[in-house]
Amino acid sequence: MDFELNDDQKAIREMARKFAETEIAPHADRWDEEHFFPRDVILKMGELGFFGCIIPEEYGGTNSGFLAMTLITEEISRASSSLRVAFNMQSCGTAYSIYRYGTEELRRRYIEPLISGKWVGCFGITEPNAGSDVLAMKTTALDKGDHFLVNGSKTWITNAHVAEVCLLYAYHDREAGSKGMSAFVVDLKDSVGVTTRPLDKLGTRSSPTGELIFEDVRVPKGNVLGQLGDGVKIVFSSLNQTRLSCAAGAVGLAQACLDASIQYCNEREQFGQAIGNFQMNQEMIANMAVEIEAARLLTYRAAYQKDQGQLGNTLETSYAKYFAGEVVARAAHSAMKILGAYGYSTEYPVARYYRDAVLYQIVEGTANIQKTIIALDRLGIRKANR
Ligand code: GRA
């Protein structure tokens, strides 16, 4: 067991930290307030190779691995949790699934534009009546000979109204149950019949969210990902990679909460001394520090396993995603208590951290879904890793 990062990983983390501190952190509050999605920053991250960590060099990636991607994600989220979501959409949620399951033609057409940031990606799983219950989705993609005809609506889709490419999940055959779901790569920019509607939300506001409505949208036959009927396999394996991004994002955001708390504890004086001298604040700092470290180790372990080829490590990924989601919520609450009115004020980033933190108990499988996966596995009822 080696708990040290190698020199390449340390250099990658350093580069990501510098980038996040200079290019993202100074603007993150304003972007959030203005609901602004900084496409130029997505392009810059693409140029630096951030989105290509888990993509081989022959497709334009850096092949630096899941742990490298985790380190970068953590640093981005420390500056802006919104841009962490954007990161996930360019890499794990789209490009990586296209690499893993796509034909050579799909790989060549979509991976480079996504990981370079030229095209913005999204994925369409959730529907108005299918959130945790993925298989309840109603969107259909009916076989019309040389193309599929897609009808249905997706909601809470990150990047819905700014994306060029969508990895869409739909039933090509409702009667066939889980074998009747397929995954499709949809060119949103070239498709007729797609409408979008933006949705507002409590936090993560510089990551656009919306509805995607498909009315008789033609998708070429060649844009099926994997085999027809592979949708369930692809959706769950894809979620297993995107949940790692969530875990890393939660760790990064929790670290931002701790950083702000430590700085304030050392600067702020009350009753003639720095408030870090008060044991009630010390307890919060200690709890945050140890919980973040534990969440980080769970996250790095899940990333390391994926780098060793264990891509089906649903159990360990759920451990990381669940725990990091709880930790960031507690860390944001503690930061708010330590900073008091300065935490509640929108002039300081802690209010944003607090609003953004709750997301990690909701997205990519709620905390309850992660606990279900873990409990069923531990009880011997349903094996998580497959
Ligand atoms: O036996 P079968 O042929 O019926 O197939 C079953 C099973 O073998 C079928 O799915 C197959 N399957 C898998 N196949 C390959 C299940 N897991 C896997 C796998 N890992 N690999 C149904 O299986 P089941 O066990 O009966 O599933 P279920 O009870 O219907 O659901 C299980 C569960 C609740 C865990 C699942 O539905 C789930 O994970 N739900 C959560 C959905 C979720 O995470 N949504 C996220 C939406 S995207 C999002 O939040 C974007 C955020 C952006 C960001 O912040 O980054």
Residues whose N, C-alpha, C, O or C-beta is under 5 A from the ligand:
A	BS01	GRA	V85 N88 I125 T126 G131 S132 D133 V134 L135 T158 S178 V232 K233 F236 S237 L239 V363 E364 G365 I369 A384
